[in-house]
């Protein structure tokens, strides 16, 4: 589901001005916050729906461009149309709308995550208009834009969010929404008059009231665009809407001749990889039995030249590369045409080529025209030309195997102009490292901006979860239970992390007394585990802190407590120190001397209170800030800039003894100075080992 706040939009920077790159300079947090995004920024979501829409005549592409403005704490959003040719300058056909984020059904409640939602426009069959989801005044509607004139208007007047939609060829559009949410809200308000019963609807960390239920059924309707008449969609229309995202498991990609290709698992286990299947026009099925037809396939295409199927597949060391294959059923195994370290997102067939979004570790996302036979790309539109003037330093991919035999990798980033022989502080960023190295998972730790301040950075890709390597596990709960047993997943991730650090240490590049760790979400849990179970880290910054004996069963609400119990967590009233000691900062507070900064959202700060209180009571170096109107992932540009900047300041203070003279930061440094009394600020506090 797509949700979003209702903030006034930022003034959009004219594209002619945006194209004028600044002089060469080191990357700053402000540069990263102001990146212009096409689609959801998370580069690890390689199989995400394409945010690109190719016109019926094949000459133009439409997409939504989004840019944060920390000065006004708003977003500029534009619907653009570009010719599919080298050096294209897009034309703005609509501006406006609020930031749109992803929400999901989490243990029965609809929870906003803060992650940007990918919005894909759609051309009308005649190519004259574009439709797209746009959020205004707190509701997401379908808007229609005349491509020639730029006239825009909402096509729906839904009282709840339109979540999905498609054009139909007969002047009808098919939409999906959840109108029953209105009645549920009314029921909650009425119940509140006599008091809400505290039950699974509650998740205290998200507010002191019942949350919207996550299982509200969707209603599929057909709307006549000319008259506005609304009716229930028929089964064929409902199926057509469901089939509009062919990247999803089991959804068939059907060509004009009636042949179909799709991905489906060999078994019911979560560890069962997806296999390529094919049915010809006579419905004769031919599953691909080759090893390269199973696992890692992220996108299917019909061959642009000749019969058969093409696909992109993740492979190589720990699936760190993308390969392109062609397969003609009945003629043998698929043929690999090329492989790349680049990340290719949202690729669409375009005549005899592919139109893709491309990223590298040092290149933000851009639209490229790709030749399937060779993998060669030609630029179509670069939304961030300023990046050509940024000084990145060096980036090197390192590979290794952890103590469980699982392959892993990371990207080592050194500061611009670094000279051998100078030992640097090292900052570990988690837990995906695909594509442009922006800020790690959750985008809170600005990798290149940290490097610009003289800090080496190791950006880690997390190894596969332990449970997926075990046979016979029937569902994801079983996989999670396997990972929790003796904290197996945490130990595996820590082993991978320490192995990567040791590779860098062996080169003599870093000062082993100045190693820091960061983390958002699962990365924060791994960071906590690393602080407790190793003596490597001398400072840390995390975004949340939920794994504590009491917290795990209280602040998440009854549904979260029941879920945790099903995985094997003890009850809040159990004496379970043996279970919790490897993972609880609260139980280890008396010996936890590493300076820790928690930058929490107001949705999640309650989850950090047990950690914060224990460390504070033991007079340990703990600091916490809380960002208002935030979620699991911070979405507001001003907050993202503040989190970026404070992370840099924190590590520069503890590892380099640097104090920024900015008057706005005086209070931060006063708190940190009190914490550092009697400590060697620039040299850390713990010995490696």
Secondary structure by P-SEA (a helix, b strand, c coil): cbbbbbccccccccccccccccccccccaaaaaacccccccccccccccccccccccccbbbbbbbbbbccccbbbbbbcccccccbbbbbbcbbbbcbbbbbccccccccccccbbbbbbbbcccccbbbbbbbcccbbbbbbbcccccbbbbcccccccccbbbbccccbbbbbbbcaaaaaaaaaaaaaacccccccccccccccccccccccbbbbbbbcccccccccccaaaaaaaaacccccccccccccccbbbbcccccccccbbbbbbbbcccccccccccccccccccccccccccbbbbbbbbbcccccbbbbbbbcccccccccccccccccccccccccbbbbbbbcccccbbbbbbcccccbbbbccccccccccccccbbbbbbbcccccccccbbbbbcccccccbbbbbbbbcccccccccccccccccaaaaaaabbbbbbbbbcccccccccccccaaaaaaaaaccaaaaaaaaaaaaaaaaaaaaaccccccbbbbbbcaaaaaaaaaaaacccccccccccccccccccccccccaaaaaaaaaacccccccccccccccccccccccccccbbbbbccccccccaaaaaaaaaaaccbbbbbbbcccccccccaaaaaaaaaaaaaaaaaaccccccccccaaaaaaaaaaaaccccccccccccc
